[in-house]
Amino acid sequence: MQSKRKFVLSCLIAISACGSVFASDWVEEEGVSDFQAPRRTRNVPVEQNPDAEEHRGQPRAHRFNDESETEDGPNAQVGDDGGGHGIPAPKKKKGNLLEGGVSHFHSGAQQSQNPSSGAPPRFGLIQQEPTAIHYPPAKEAIVEAKTFRSWIEKNHPQLQGSLQAQREQIIEVKGKWDDSGHVLRAFGLGCSKVPPDQLYKYDLSKSKILIVDCAGNVPQEGLVAINKFVRGGGYLLTTDWALEGCLQKAVPGFIEWNGDNTSETRVVDAYIKTEDPVLTQGTVPRAHWKLDRKCQLMRIIKPDRVEVLAASVQLKTDDSQGLGNLAATFRFGKGKVLHLVGHFDYNSGRAFNNLLPDPAPKIGISLRQAIAANFIAEALGQTDSTPATSQGN
């Protein structure tokens, strides 16, 4: 009998203890109506569950901290109508914006410079390729000149009101397929147009930048003039087919056409690959980039001398090297070069010439146009006493 009483007493004590545990798990708080037991996490392979890397103590693939992203997706003229490319979106975090709307990136250590190589210093961080992207489908938008001028006023106010001087400083070498003059006028900037076969005769003594439009078929005499101009401190901006027709001939040995072309006209993703204090200011980390069919893709010949500013994950499908480079810059002599895959302008020949196929989030103009405008502003800021840092050919 005594043993039965002890057994019953032990059971009562055990039940009381369990009851206190269950009570401690219950939450009675205003706004909480049901208790939800925590769900167990399934064991999912790392490639399917990116968070598993974090739990294993491994470094996470970097993500963009873009304040332009809200709970509804990127805040842009490129709206989301439920489309997209079907690739999982990175987690959204509110970033601390740099000047001009560029967000911080978080990736590996900065690439160090080899002093013995004579390479120019790297600007900012060399970014890793996004491992997961999600863009709403690009939508054409009517972008008035006031949007371009507002961007210039915000990022380069010193360029306003200098049209007469700019007509001597900015020279557009007219091409068949691009019209840089159109977008320059939208920015409120002046320029002079020179036919490719007349460039070698033109007095470039007061000029600071040459913009060679696609297709960029410049005769040999003009190529010699371009080489001399850049070597002496001038800036050169080339677009699309001007890579083969001009750049790789006038300033050889840095970048060249790799023989590949885009397979179709489309708008691809674009991301800033290298942060540059000048050329990526006033931009956004991710955007769209319009490409025509048969755009020429580039090979980097001297990676220690060439900065790849922008690239595309989707463009890799057309690139036999699997790189997807969109914009690259390098120094030559006392001057500097920028090349864009695709065009500076995309309004020529359209019924509505203020229709933009790839406006970027936050800034309204396209990413390629912002990078090119920054390059032009840097060129106009050069003086005879402060040329770009000299680099050998």
Sequence and secondary structure as in RCSB ss.txt:
>XXXX:A:sequence
MQSKRKFVLSCLIAISACGSVFASDWVEEEGVSDFQAPRRTRNVPVEQNPDAEEHRGQPRAHRFNDESETEDGPN
AQVGDDGGGHGIPAPKKKKGNLLEGGVSHFHSGAQQSQNPSSGAPPRFGLIQQEPTAIHYPPAKEAIVEAKTFRS
WIEKNHPQLQGSLQAQREQIIEVKGKWDDSGHVLRAFGLGCSKVPPDQLYKYDLSKSKILIVDCAGNVPQEGLVA
INKFVRGGGYLLTTDWALEGCLQKAVPGFIEWNGDNTSETRVVDAYIKTEDPVLTQGTVPRAHWKLDRKCQLMRI
IKPDRVEVLAASVQLKTDDSQGLGNLAATFRFGKGKVLHLVGHFDYNSGRAFNNLLPDPAPKIGISLRQAIAANF
IAEALGQTDSTPATSQGN
>XXXX:A:secstr
 HHHHHHHHHHHHHHHHHHHHHHHH    TT  S           TTT THHHHHTT      B  TTEETTEE 
SSS  SS S S          B TTS B B  S      GGGT     S B    SS        EE  HHHHHH
HHHHH GGGTT HHHHHHHEEEE  SS  HHHHHHHHT   EEE GGGGGGS  TT  EEEE TT    HHHHHH
HHHHHHTT EEEEETTHIIIIIHHHSTTSEEEEEEE SS EEEEEEE B  TTTTTT  SEEEEEE TT EEEEE
S TTTEEEEEE SGGGGG TTS  EEEEEEEEBTEEEEEESS S   TT SSTTEES   TTTSS HHHHHHHHH
HHHHHT BTTB    B  
